[in-house]
Amino acid sequence: MDKNEVVTHLKALLDDRMQVAWSAMEAAQESANDQGKSSMGDKYETSRSMGQLDRNMHARQYEQIRQERLVLERISINEVSARSSIGSLLETTAGWFFIAVSLGAVKIKDETVLAVSSSSPVGASLLGKEVGSKFEFMKKQHEILRLT
């Protein structure tokens, strides 16, 4: 498993999610604007408010995804340190982990990589560890085999 491959795949995944959130946000805004053309009185205000709430929800999703994308942008693909940090790809007895953004299990080629945030319980337990270190995942002890 190659860190560059993982980062590239995760960026593409987030780009797709950003596009979906942006499109949904625009559709909700359009719907809210259209309500004014065909409705009257309280019904108009309620429909418009619901459309605005939808738009705001999609805008928040878009911004959250954008922030996660920025985290990936800041990762130095060639940097390897003796201890795990944000941007580390770890091979463990529990499988592959990538510490950066919380995207869960992601299939890359024939491997599954667990993309975890550094603030998640497993991400926090992996931070600062080195090859040979133990950590707990799913109530079992595991070991770090390789760090890139």
C-alpha positions in Angstrom: 0.0 0.0 0.0 1.4 3.4 -1.0 0.6 6.6 0.9 0.4 8.6 -2.3 -2.2 6.2 -3.7 -4.3 6.5 -0.5 -4.2 10.3 -0.4 -5.0 10.6 -4.1 -8.0 8.2 -3.7 -9.3 10.0 -0.6 -9.0 13.4 -2.4 -11.1 12.1 -5.3 -13.6 10.7 -2.9 -14.0 14.0 -1.1 -14.1 15.9 -4.4 -17.1 13.7 -5.4 -18.8 14.4 -2.1 -18.2 18.1 -2.4 -19.8 18.1 -5.8 -22.8 16.3 -4.5 -23.2 18.6 -1.6 -22.8 21.7 -3.8 -25.4 20.4 -6.3 -27.8 19.7 -3.5 -27.2 23.1 -2.0 -27.9 24.8 -5.3 -31.1 22.7 -5.9 -32.4 23.5 -2.4 -31.8 27.3 -3.1 -33.5 27.0 -6.4 -36.4 25.3 -4.8 -36.7 27.9 -2.1 -36.6 30.7 -4.7 -39.3 28.9 -6.8 -41.7 28.7 -3.9 -42.2 32.4 -4.1 -43.5 32.2 -7.7 -46.3 29.6 -7.0 -47.3 29.9 -3.4 -49.2 32.4 -1.2 -49.1 33.5 2.4 -48.0 31.2 5.2 -47.6 28.2 2.9 -45.1 30.3 0.9 -43.1 31.3 4.1 -43.0 27.7 5.4 -41.9 26.2 2.0 -39.3 28.9 1.6 -38.0 28.4 5.2 -37.8 24.6 4.6 -35.8 25.2 1.4 -33.5 27.6 3.2 -32.9 25.0 6.0 -32.1 22.4 3.4 -29.7 24.8 1.6 -28.0 25.6 4.9 -27.6 21.9 5.8 -26.0 21.2 2.4 -23.8 24.2 2.8 -22.5 22.9 6.2 -21.9 19.5 4.7 -20.0 21.1 1.8 -17.8 23.2 4.2 -17.1 20.2 6.4 -16.0 18.1 3.4 -13.9 21.1 2.1 -12.1 21.3 5.5 -11.3 17.6 5.3 -10.0 18.1 1.8 -7.7 20.8 3.2 -6.3 18.4 5.8 -5.3 16.0 2.9 -3.7 18.9 1.0 -1.4 19.6 3.9 -0.1 16.1 4.1 3.5 15.6 2.9 3.4 12.4 1.0 7.2 11.8 1.1 7.6 12.6 4.8 8.2 9.5 7.0 8.8 9.8 10.7 9.6 7.3 13.4 6.3 8.1 15.1 2.9 8.2 13.7 1.2 11.6 13.1 -1.5 13.1 11.0 -0.8 11.8 7.5 0.7 8.5 8.6 -0.2 5.3 6.8 0.1 2.3 9.2 0.1 -1.4 8.5 -1.1 -3.2 11.6 -2.2 -6.6 12.7 -5.7 -5.1 12.4 -5.2 -4.0 8.8 -4.3 -0.6 7.2 -5.0 2.7 9.0 -4.6 6.2 7.6 -4.6 9.0 10.2 -6.1 12.2 8.7 -9.8 12.4 8.0 -12.7 10.3 9.1 -14.0 8.5 6.0 -14.2 5.0 7.5 -13.3 1.9 5.5 -12.2 2.7 2.0 -11.4 0.1 -0.6 -8.3 0.9 -2.6 -7.4 -1.8 -5.2 -7.6 -5.1 -3.3 -7.0 -3.5 0.2 -9.2 -1.9 2.7 -7.8 1.2 4.5 -9.5 2.6 7.6 -9.3 6.4 7.2 -9.6 7.8 10.7 -9.4 11.3 12.2 -6.8 12.0 14.8 -9.5 13.0 17.2 -11.4 9.6 16.9 -10.7 7.1 19.6 -8.6 4.8 17.4 -6.9 7.7 15.7 -5.9 9.2 19.0 -4.6 5.8 20.2 -2.4 5.5 17.1 -0.9 9.0 17.3 2.7 9.1 18.4 3.2 5.4 18.1 6.2 3.7 16.4 6.7 0.3 14.7 6.2 -2.5 17.3 3.9 -0.4 19.5 0.6 -1.9 20.7 -2.8 -0.3 20.5 -6.4 -1.3 21.2 -8.9 -1.6 18.4 -12.3 -3.2 18.8 -11.4 -4.4 22.3 -8.4 -6.3 21.1 -4.7 -5.6 21.3 -2.9 -5.0 18.0 0.6 -4.1 16.9 1.9 -1.6 14.4 3.9 -3.5 11.7 4.9 -0.7 9.4 4.7 3.1 9.3 4.9 5.3 6.2 
